[in-house]
Amino acid sequence: MTHVLVAGGGIGGLAAALAQARAGHRVTVLEGRQEFSEIGAGIQLAPNAFHALGALGVRDRVAERADFIDELRFLDGTSGENVAAMELTGAYRARFGGPYAVVHRGDLHRALLDGCREAGVRLLGGHRVAGYRQARDRVTALTAGGRRFAADVLLGADGLRSAVRAQLVGDGGPRISGHTIYRSVIPMAEVPEELRSKSVTLWAGPGWHFVHYPIGGGAFLNLAATRDDGAAEEITGAPAERARVMGEFPGLCGEARRLLELGRDWRIWVLCDRDPVDGWTDGRVALLGDAAHPMLQYAAQGACMALEDAVVLGGLLRCEPWELPARLTEYNVLRRGRTSRTTLTARLMGERLYHAAGAEREARNALLADLTPDGLRDAVDWLHGSTSFTDAPEAALAVTEGV
């Protein structure tokens, strides 16, 4: 029986572990923290994510805690103008074969964790992978505490600052985007009725934007406000004073301002990504998720891409141990084009679409306003489509059906 090691017990790592366990392999997950948990707030899941969750056998569990969204709304954050809206129910679901939803990161992580436990995955906390060594037919993960774990293959899902990537790619630290995001989650009971909706709503302003949507089965409202402030140092989850947040979004119009003012216990992240690279594999080692292709949140696809990676790997590694290096190379080829396009699209959206000012703002609003419902769906077809896991749709279908 093939033994698969997974470095990292976040969403991508657990998804990869579950896919490999469902493929019949023995799986061990090495997580740096003592406990398997997930920090953060809301996360958006397009139909491509739900297809992956279905292949992993946890779609229903995630759906139980998800808020299914009726509409994506894009508004001008200074004038309040309704620029464009894409409905996510009838025609959208029919075209893409699934819903669009938002869920708390912890609920998604818990569903994958429970799935791994039921599938017999060995989950080891307190073992941060610091590197690896390879022999002809084995790979050994080396932990920061001096332990060694040998297996047939190592999947690096250890995030933005991946130690596995540092050895495999060697491209230094992540790229700091210069964008700061402020996040808060508040009880929905504190939100006036007229400000509630089953939508993901984005208010775009010059050098900033503000997004909000329900999570936790509608019990909470997730607030995320981003400022293009030239931040040059990485910050992860530091507390922020309310006065600072309120002062960072000048010109934010009435309804949006009312919602922003409801926020409390704000926390700060400075957003980071990496430039796409062609190679994520080294013999019996491969990267996935944020370790392979970390991206900014503007396309709402970071976790979706990690889930796709896991499903594709789950199908490809149904093979003999001696075939593993070639199968990992095939995975790399299948996934790099799609994930690179998504990474660069997310970056462009943050730089040009959401934060436009002056004449660019006017041109953006006019362009979006002219799109028909079919035109809006056409624009996201390559990203949300049910057969888009790879650059070759027929391969994606075969992989999905095989897990």
C-alpha positions in Angstrom: 0.0 0.0 0.0 1.3 3.4 -0.9 2.1 5.7 2.0 1.4 9.4 1.4 2.8 12.1 3.7 1.1 15.5 3.8 2.9 18.5 5.2 0.3 20.9 6.6 -3.2 20.3 8.2 -5.0 23.3 6.8 -7.8 23.2 4.2 -5.6 22.2 1.3 -3.6 19.6 3.4 -6.7 17.9 4.8 -8.4 17.9 1.4 -5.3 16.2 -0.1 -5.1 13.7 2.7 -8.8 12.8 2.3 -8.5 12.4 -1.5 -5.5 10.0 -1.0 -7.3 8.1 1.7 -10.3 7.7 -0.6 -7.9 6.4 -3.3 -6.9 3.6 -0.9 -3.6 4.9 0.3 -2.2 5.1 3.9 -2.0 8.8 4.8 -0.2 10.7 7.5 -0.6 14.4 8.0 2.1 16.4 9.8 0.9 19.7 11.2 3.1 22.2 12.9 0.6 23.4 15.5 -0.5 21.0 18.3 -4.1 21.3 17.3 -5.8 20.9 14.0 -7.7 24.1 13.6 -8.3 27.0 11.2 -8.2 30.7 11.8 -10.0 33.4 9.8 -13.6 34.2 9.0 -15.7 33.8 5.8 -14.7 32.1 2.6 -16.5 32.0 -0.7 -17.1 28.8 -2.5 -18.0 28.8 -6.2 -19.5 25.7 -8.0 -16.0 24.4 -8.9 -15.4 24.1 -5.1 -18.6 22.2 -4.6 -17.7 19.8 -7.3 -14.4 19.2 -5.5 -16.1 18.8 -2.2 -18.5 16.3 -3.7 -15.6 14.3 -5.1 -14.1 14.3 -1.6 -17.4 13.1 0.0 -17.9 16.1 2.2 -20.2 18.4 0.2 -23.3 17.8 2.3 -21.4 18.5 5.5 -20.1 21.8 4.2 -23.6 22.7 2.8 -25.2 22.2 6.2 -23.2 25.2 7.6 -23.0 27.2 4.4 -25.0 30.3 3.4 -26.1 29.9 -0.2 -25.8 33.2 -2.0 -28.5 34.6 -4.4 -26.4 37.4 -6.0 -23.0 38.9 -6.4 -23.4 42.7 -6.3 -20.9 45.3 -7.4 -21.6 48.9 -6.3 -19.7 52.1 -6.6 -18.6 52.8 -3.0 -18.7 56.6 -3.3 -21.8 57.2 -5.3 -23.8 54.1 -4.1 -24.6 53.3 -7.8 -25.6 49.7 -8.4 -23.1 49.0 -11.2 -23.7 45.3 -11.9 -25.2 42.1 -10.3 -24.9 38.5 -11.2 -27.7 36.3 -10.0 -26.5 32.9 -8.6 -29.7 30.9 -8.6 -31.6 29.5 -11.6 -29.6 30.1 -14.8 -26.2 30.3 -12.9 -26.7 26.9 -11.2 -28.0 25.3 -14.4 -25.0 26.4 -16.3 -22.3 25.6 -13.7 -23.9 22.6 -12.1 -23.8 23.9 -8.5 -24.4 26.7 -6.1 -22.4 29.7 -4.9 -22.0 29.9 -1.1 -20.0 31.3 1.7 -18.9 29.5 4.8 -16.8 30.1 7.9 -13.3 28.8 7.3 -13.6 26.8 10.5 -16.7 25.0 9.3 -15.0 24.0 6.0 -11.9 22.8 7.9 -14.0 20.8 10.4 -15.8 19.0 7.6 -12.5 18.0 6.0 -11.0 17.0 9.4 -14.0 14.8 10.3 -13.8 13.2 6.8 -10.1 12.5 7.4 -10.7 10.9 10.8 -13.4 8.7 9.4 -11.2 7.7 6.5 -8.4 6.5 8.9 -5.9 9.3 8.1 -3.2 9.6 10.8 -3.2 13.2 12.1 -0.1 14.2 14.0 0.1 17.7 15.5 3.2 19.4 16.7 5.4 18.2 13.8 6.4 21.1 11.5 8.0 19.9 8.4 11.3 21.8 7.8 12.6 20.0 4.7 12.9 16.6 3.0 15.4 14.1 1.6 14.9 11.6 -1.1 16.3 8.2 -2.1 15.4 6.4 -5.3 12.1 4.9 -4.0 11.4 6.9 -0.8 11.1 10.4 0.5 11.7 11.4 4.1 10.2 14.5 5.8 12.4 16.2 8.3 10.7 18.1 11.1 11.8 21.1 13.1 11.9 18.9 16.2 14.3 16.4 14.6 11.8 13.7 13.8 11.9 11.8 10.4 8.9 10.3 8.6 9.5 8.2 5.5 6.9 7.5 2.8 6.4 6.9 -0.9 5.4 10.5 -1.6 5.3 13.9 0.2 2.7 16.5 -0.6 3.7 20.0 0.6 0.5 21.8 1.7 2.3 24.0 4.3 1.0 27.3 3.2 2.3 30.7 2.1 5.7 30.3 3.8 6.1 26.6 2.9 9.3 25.0 4.0 8.8 22.3 1.4 8.6 25.0 -1.3 11.6 26.8 0.1 13.7 23.7 -0.6 11.9 22.7 -3.9 11.6 26.1 -5.5 13.9 28.3 -3.5 12.2 31.6 -4.4 12.5 33.4 -1.1 9.6 35.1 0.8 6.2 35.9 -0.5 5.4 39.1 -2.5 3.8 41.8 -0.3 1.0 43.3 -2.3 0.8 46.7 -0.5 -2.8 46.1 0.3 -4.1 45.9 3.9 -7.3 44.1 4.8 -9.4 44.7 7.9 -11.7 41.9 9.0 -14.5 41.7 11.5 -17.4 39.3 12.2 -20.5 40.6 14.0 -23.8 39.0 15.1 -26.5 39.4 12.4 -28.9 40.3 15.2 -27.0 43.6 15.4 -27.5 44.4 11.7 -30.6 46.4 10.8 -33.1 44.4 8.8 -32.9 46.7 5.8 -29.2 46.1 5.6 -29.4 42.3 5.5 -29.3 40.3 2.3 -28.3 36.9 0.9 -25.7 38.4 -1.3 -22.0 39.0 -1.5 -21.8 42.8 -1.8 -18.7 44.7 -2.9 -18.4 48.5 -2.7 -15.5 49.7 -4.9 -13.8 53.0 -4.2 -10.6 54.8 -5.2 -7.8 52.8 -3.7 -10.1 50.7 -1.5 -13.1 48.4 -1.4 -15.5 46.9 1.1 -17.1 43.4 1.0 -19.7 41.9 3.3 -21.8 38.7 3.4 -23.6 36.4 5.8 -21.9 33.4 7.4 -22.6 30.8 10.1 -26.0 29.9 8.7 -26.9 33.5 8.6 -26.0 34.1 12.3 -23.2 36.5 11.5 -22.1 39.1 9.0 -18.6 39.0 7.7 -17.0 42.4 7.0 -13.8 42.7 5.0 -12.4 46.2 4.0 -9.3 46.5 2.0 -7.0 49.6 1.5 -4.4 50.0 -1.1 -2.0 51.7 1.3 1.4 50.6 0.1 2.0 48.4 3.2 5.5 47.0 3.0 5.6 44.7 6.0 3.7 41.5 6.4 1.0 41.5 9.2 -1.1 38.5 10.1 -4.2 38.9 12.3 -3.0 41.8 14.4 -5.7 43.8 16.3 -6.7 47.2 14.8 -8.3 50.1 16.6 -11.8 51.0 15.3 -10.8 54.6 14.7 -8.1 53.5 12.4 -10.5 51.4 10.3 -13.1 54.1 10.1 -10.4 56.6 8.9 -9.1 54.4 6.1 -12.2 54.6 3.8 -12.9 58.2 3.0 -15.9 58.8 0.9 -17.6 55.5 1.6 -21.3 56.1 1.0 -24.2 55.9 3.5 -25.4 52.3 3.5 -21.9 50.9 3.3 -20.6 53.3 6.0 -23.4 52.2 8.3 -22.3 48.6 8.0 -18.6 49.4 8.4 -19.4 51.2 11.6 -21.0 48.1 13.1 -17.7 46.3 13.0 -15.7 45.6 16.2 -12.6 43.6 17.3 -11.1 44.4 13.9 -8.0 42.5 12.8 -5.4 43.3 10.1 -3.7 41.3 7.4 -1.3 42.6 4.8 -2.1 40.6 1.7 0.7 38.5 0.0 1.0 36.2 -3.0 3.8 34.8 -5.2 4.6 35.0 -8.8 3.5 31.8 -10.7 6.2 29.3 -11.3 6.3 26.4 -13.7 7.6 23.7 -11.5 6.1 22.4 -8.2 7.5 18.9 -8.2 10.8 17.2 -7.3 10.8 13.5 -7.7 8.4 12.2 -5.1 7.5 15.6 -3.7 4.8 18.0 -4.9 3.3 21.2 -3.7 -0.4 22.2 -3.6 -2.6 25.0 -2.5 -0.9 28.1 -1.1 2.4 26.3 -1.0 2.2 26.0 -4.8 0.2 29.0 -6.0 -0.8 31.5 -3.2 -3.1 34.2 -4.5 -4.8 37.4 -3.4 -8.4 37.0 -2.3 -9.9 39.2 -5.1 -11.0 36.3 -7.3 -12.3 34.4 -4.2 -10.6 31.2 -5.4 -7.7 30.5 -3.1 -9.4 27.6 -1.2 -11.2 26.5 -4.3 -7.9 26.0 -6.1 -6.5 24.0 -3.2 -9.6 21.7 -3.3 -9.2 21.2 -7.0 -5.5 20.3 -6.5 -6.5 17.7 -4.0 -9.1 16.1 -6.2 -6.7 16.0 -9.2 -4.0 14.4 -7.1 -6.5 11.9 -5.7 -7.2 10.7 -9.2 -3.7 10.7 -10.6 -2.0 8.9 -7.7 -4.1 5.8 -8.1 -1.0 4.0 -9.4 1.9 1.8 -8.4 4.6 3.4 -6.2 7.2 3.4 -9.0 4.8 5.5 -11.1 4.5 8.3 -8.6 7.2 10.7 -9.9 5.7 10.7 -13.4 2.1 11.2 -12.0 3.3 14.1 -9.9 4.8 15.7 -13.0 1.5 15.2 -14.9 -0.3 16.9 -12.0 2.0 19.8 -12.3 1.4 20.1 -16.0 -2.4 19.8 -15.7 -2.7 22.4 -12.9 -0.1 25.1 -13.5 -1.9 26.9 -16.4 -5.2 27.3 -14.6 -3.7 28.3 -11.2 -1.3 30.8 -12.8 -4.2 32.4 -14.7 -6.2 32.6 -11.5 -3.3 34.1 -9.5 -2.7 36.8 -12.1 -6.4 37.5 -12.6 -6.8 38.0 -8.8 -3.9 40.4 -8.8 -5.3 42.4 -11.7 -8.7 42.6 -10.1 -7.2 44.1 -7.0 -5.0 46.6 -8.9 -7.4 47.7 -11.7 -11.0 46.6 -11.1 -11.8 47.1 -7.4 -9.6 50.2 -6.7 -10.1 52.3 -9.9 -10.3 56.0 -9.6 -11.1 59.0 -12.0 -11.5 58.1 -15.6 -10.7 54.5 -15.0 -13.5 54.2 -12.5 -16.0 55.7 -15.0 -14.8 53.3 -17.7 -15.0 50.3 -15.3 -18.6 51.2 -14.3 -19.7 51.6 -17.9 -18.1 48.3 -18.9 -19.7 46.3 -16.1 -23.1 48.0 -16.5 -23.2 47.0 -20.2 -22.7 43.3 -19.5 -25.9 41.2 -19.9 -26.7 38.3 -17.5 -25.3 35.9 -20.1 -22.2 38.1 -20.5 -21.5 38.0 -16.7 -21.8 34.3 -16.7 -19.5 34.1 -19.7 -16.9 36.1 -17.9 -16.6 33.6 -15.0 -17.2 30.4 -17.1 -13.5 29.5 -17.2 -13.3 29.8 -13.4 -16.6 28.5 -12.0 -17.3 25.8 -14.6 -17.7 22.2 -13.4 -15.2 20.7 -15.8 -12.4 23.3 -15.3 -10.2 21.5 -12.8 -7.4 21.2 -15.4 -6.5 22.7 -18.7 -8.1 19.5 -20.2 -11.8 19.3 -19.3 -12.0 15.6 -20.2 -9.2 14.8 -17.8 -11.0 16.8 -15.1 -14.1 14.7 -15.5 -12.2 11.5 -15.4 -10.4 12.5 -12.2 -13.6 13.7 -10.5 -15.4 10.5 -11.2 -12.6 8.4 -10.0 -12.3 9.8 -6.5 
